[in-house]
Amino acid sequence: MFAAYAARIDPDQPLDGLQLGERPAPEDRPGWTTITVKAASLNHHDLWSLRGVGLPEGRLPMILGCDAAGIDAEGNEVVLHSVIGQTGHGVGPTEPRSILTERYQGTFAEQVSVPTWNVLPKPRELTFEQAACLPTAWLTAYRMLFTNAGVRPGDSVLVQGAGGGVATAAIVLGKAAGLRMYATSRDETKRARAVELGAVDAFEPGARLPHRVDAVMETVGAATWSHSIKSLRPGGTLVISGATSGDRPSHAELTRVFFLELKIVGSTMGSRDELQALLNFCAATGVRPVIDEVLPLERAREGFERMADGGVFGKVVLTPS
């Protein structure tokens, strides 16, 4: 079957390790289900995999892709939860939790196999392309906001780095849930798009906000860390799920953290139940993932290049022919 896969690891030039070509189809395995992929979406995790983060040379070649929606063997339209081994379903009792592409072949292919427990019904209200955007970036944003931030309708939230998949999802989900959303971006066009999606306002990185916020959604890391801390009200919460600009900020702002009793919460992906809740939320409210571009799988390299350059707003979706 045709697939986009990591053939080698290159920390400095990750796209040099990306290959498009034939790979073996999944084999039948007890307790697992093979899905015919109709749509799969790109995540920064795929670039990190090509750099060797979570994917050592010994596991190559590895089909990339964490997210997918498709059709199971019975003809049902389904969405995949990409965290394998979260509760031991479908893997050995000592198998560590991992995301697709770390230990198991991913979704950028005509077919993918996952434990049956990881398969959820796709709401009929969502297209395959929309559903394929949800299991990683949108699920991460959902957990950050509604599980870990502790915010309620009417609260204010700052999202750092508008344009990225998680940041974009947080703006849309927060607006739909009655939160007052603010955003930052270095790009004027992306700031304007953030406001179109529901942000009250969008600012350049480091800009002074109209008031301190109840929570900050942080995926940028070192470059925005100090601003995130300074933007919180006393007792506010910073939720971090990534550090694309580095994980060692020059100013940790520890005095401000303890003096204002700020809370810093790490957040990673989300549970199967949270993915089901997210699917239900989108179906009930009309919220839809922001899709930057849909490309055939044969043009996967173009999508990787655009994501690596930071030129996307929302999700890039790949569709196997």
C-alpha positions in Angstrom: 0.0 0.0 0.0 1.1 3.6 -0.6 2.3 5.5 2.5 4.4 8.4 3.7 7.0 7.1 6.1 10.2 7.9 8.0 13.1 6.1 6.2 15.9 7.7 8.3 16.4 10.1 11.1 17.9 13.6 10.6 17.7 16.0 13.5 18.8 19.0 11.4 17.1 18.3 8.1 14.1 16.2 9.1 12.4 16.2 5.7 15.4 14.4 4.2 14.2 11.3 6.0 10.6 11.5 4.6 9.8 8.9 1.9 6.7 8.2 -0.2 6.2 4.8 -1.5 5.0 1.2 -1.0 4.8 -0.3 2.5 3.3 -3.6 3.7 -0.4 -3.6 4.6 -1.3 -4.3 8.2 -1.6 -7.9 9.2 -4.5 -9.3 11.1 -3.9 -9.3 14.9 -6.3 -10.5 17.7 -8.0 -7.6 19.4 -7.0 -5.1 16.7 -9.0 -3.5 13.9 -7.8 -2.5 10.4 -9.2 0.8 9.1 -9.3 2.0 5.5 -8.1 5.6 5.9 -10.2 8.2 4.3 -8.4 11.3 5.8 -5.4 11.9 8.1 -4.0 15.1 9.5 -0.5 16.4 10.0 0.9 17.3 13.5 4.2 18.7 14.6 4.7 15.3 16.2 5.4 14.0 12.7 8.2 16.5 12.2 9.7 15.6 15.6 9.5 11.9 14.7 11.6 12.6 11.6 14.1 14.3 14.0 14.2 11.1 16.1 12.2 12.3 19.0 10.4 9.2 20.3 11.4 7.3 17.2 14.8 5.6 17.3 16.6 4.3 14.2 15.9 0.7 15.2 12.1 1.2 14.6 12.5 2.4 11.0 10.9 2.4 8.5 7.9 3.9 10.3 4.7 5.1 8.6 4.0 8.6 10.0 0.7 10.1 11.1 -1.2 10.1 14.4 -4.7 11.0 13.3 -7.2 9.4 11.0 -10.8 8.9 10.2 -12.0 6.1 7.9 -14.1 3.0 7.5 -13.8 -0.3 9.5 -14.2 -3.8 8.1 -18.0 -3.7 8.8 -18.4 -0.5 6.8 -18.7 1.8 9.8 -17.4 5.4 9.7 -14.9 5.7 12.5 -12.3 8.0 14.2 -9.1 6.7 15.8 -7.8 7.5 19.3 -4.1 7.6 18.7 -2.8 6.8 22.2 -2.0 3.1 22.2 -1.8 1.1 25.5 -3.4 3.8 27.6 -5.4 1.2 29.6 -3.7 -2.0 28.4 -6.4 -2.7 25.7 -4.9 -4.5 22.8 -1.3 -4.6 24.0 0.7 -6.5 26.5 0.3 -5.7 30.3 3.8 -4.2 30.5 3.6 -2.3 27.2 4.2 1.5 27.8 1.7 4.1 26.6 2.7 5.5 23.2 1.3 7.5 20.3 1.0 6.0 16.9 4.3 6.3 15.0 6.4 5.8 18.1 6.0 2.0 18.4 3.2 1.2 15.9 2.8 2.2 12.2 0.8 5.4 11.6 -2.0 6.7 9.6 -0.4 8.3 6.5 -1.3 5.2 4.4 -4.2 3.5 2.8 -4.8 1.4 5.9 -3.8 1.4 9.6 -4.4 -1.1 12.3 -5.1 -0.2 16.0 -6.6 -1.9 19.0 -10.3 -2.2 18.7 -10.7 -0.2 21.9 -9.1 2.8 20.1 -11.9 3.0 17.5 -14.8 5.4 18.0 -17.9 6.1 15.8 -17.5 9.2 13.6 -20.4 11.6 14.1 -22.4 11.9 10.9 -22.3 15.7 11.2 -18.5 15.7 10.6 -16.7 14.9 7.3 -13.8 12.5 7.3 -11.5 15.5 6.8 -12.9 17.3 9.8 -12.9 14.2 12.0 -9.3 13.5 11.2 -8.2 16.8 12.7 -9.5 16.0 16.2 -7.6 13.1 17.9 -4.3 14.9 18.5 -4.3 18.8 18.3 -7.9 19.3 19.0 -8.0 16.7 21.7 -5.0 18.3 23.3 -6.7 21.7 23.3 -9.9 20.2 24.7 -8.0 18.7 27.6 -6.0 21.8 28.2 -9.1 24.0 28.4 -11.8 21.9 30.0 -9.8 19.4 32.1 -6.7 21.2 33.2 -7.3 24.9 33.1 -10.2 25.0 35.5 -11.9 27.8 33.6 -15.7 28.5 33.4 -17.9 30.4 30.9 -17.0 34.1 31.2 -13.4 33.5 32.2 -10.6 34.9 30.0 -7.9 32.8 28.4 -4.7 33.8 26.5 -3.6 31.5 23.7 0.1 31.8 22.7 1.0 31.3 19.0 -2.2 31.6 17.0 -2.0 29.5 13.8 -0.8 26.2 15.2 -3.2 23.3 15.4 -3.5 23.3 19.2 -3.7 27.1 19.5 -6.3 27.4 16.8 -8.4 24.6 18.3 -8.2 26.3 21.7 -9.6 29.6 20.3 -12.5 27.9 18.6 -13.4 25.6 21.4 -13.0 28.4 24.0 -15.3 30.7 22.1 -17.9 28.1 21.7 -17.8 27.4 25.5 -18.4 31.0 26.4 -14.8 32.0 27.3 -13.2 35.3 26.4 -10.3 34.3 24.3 -7.2 36.3 23.5 -4.3 35.3 21.2 -0.8 36.2 20.2 1.1 35.8 16.9 4.1 37.4 15.2 2.1 37.4 11.9 -0.5 40.1 11.3 -2.6 37.9 9.1 -2.7 35.2 11.7 -3.8 37.7 14.3 -6.6 38.8 12.1 -7.6 35.1 11.5 -7.6 34.5 15.3 -10.1 37.3 15.7 -12.3 36.0 12.9 -12.4 32.6 14.7 -13.7 34.2 17.9 -10.8 35.8 19.8 -11.7 39.1 21.5 -8.4 40.5 20.3 -5.0 39.3 19.1 -1.6 40.9 19.9 2.0 40.7 19.0 4.1 38.4 21.3 5.0 40.1 24.5 2.4 42.8 24.2 0.5 44.1 27.3 -3.0 42.7 27.5 -6.0 44.8 28.5 -6.2 42.9 31.7 -4.7 39.8 33.3 -6.3 36.5 32.3 -7.6 33.5 34.2 -5.6 31.0 32.2 -2.9 30.8 29.5 -2.6 28.0 26.9 1.1 27.6 26.2 2.5 25.5 23.4 5.4 27.8 22.3 7.7 27.4 25.3 10.8 29.5 25.9 10.0 32.4 23.6 6.6 33.2 25.3 7.0 31.8 28.8 7.8 35.0 30.6 4.9 36.8 28.9 2.6 33.9 29.8 3.5 34.1 33.5 3.1 37.9 33.5 -0.3 37.8 31.8 -1.9 35.7 34.6 -4.1 37.1 37.3 -3.2 36.1 40.9 -4.1 32.4 41.3 -4.3 31.9 37.6 -3.3 28.8 35.7 -0.8 28.2 32.9 -1.4 25.0 31.0 1.6 23.8 28.9 1.5 21.0 26.3 4.5 21.9 24.1 7.6 23.9 23.7 8.2 24.4 20.0 10.6 27.3 20.7 12.6 25.4 23.3 12.0 24.1 26.8 14.5 26.3 28.7 13.2 29.9 29.2 15.8 32.4 30.2 13.5 33.9 32.8 11.4 31.3 34.7 9.7 34.0 36.7 9.7 31.9 39.9 9.2 34.8 42.3 6.0 35.8 40.4 4.9 32.2 40.4 5.1 31.7 44.2 4.1 35.3 45.2 1.0 35.3 43.1 0.3 31.6 43.8 0.1 30.7 40.1 -0.5 27.2 39.0 1.5 25.5 36.2 -0.1 22.4 34.8 1.4 20.0 32.2 -1.0 18.5 29.7 -0.5 15.7 27.2 -3.0 14.6 24.6 -6.3 13.3 26.1 -8.2 10.2 27.0 -10.6 8.2 24.9 -13.5 9.5 26.9 -12.3 13.1 26.3 -12.1 12.4 22.5 -15.7 11.1 22.6 -16.7 14.2 24.5 -14.9 16.4 21.9 -16.7 14.6 19.0 -20.0 15.1 20.8 -19.2 18.8 21.4 -18.4 19.4 17.8 -21.5 17.5 16.6 -23.8 19.4 19.0 -22.5 22.9 18.7 -21.5 23.1 15.0 -17.9 23.7 15.9 -15.6 22.5 13.1 -11.8 22.2 12.9 -10.0 24.8 11.0 -8.5 23.2 7.9 -5.7 25.0 6.1 -5.4 22.7 3.2 -6.4 19.2 2.0 -3.8 17.4 -0.1 -3.7 13.9 -1.7 -1.3 11.6 0.2 1.0 11.7 -2.9 1.7 15.4 -2.1 2.4 14.8 1.6 5.8 16.4 1.3 4.2 19.7 0.4 2.2 19.6 3.6 5.3 18.8 5.7 7.2 21.6 4.1 4.4 24.2 4.8 4.1 23.0 8.4 7.9 23.1 8.9 8.0 26.7 7.5 5.2 27.8 9.9 3.0 28.9 7.1 -0.2 27.0 8.0 -3.2 28.3 9.9 -5.1 25.3 11.2 -4.6 21.7 10.0 -3.2 20.2 6.9 -5.2 17.0 5.9 -4.0 14.2 3.7 -6.4 11.9 1.7 -5.2 8.6 0.4 -6.6 8.0 -3.1 
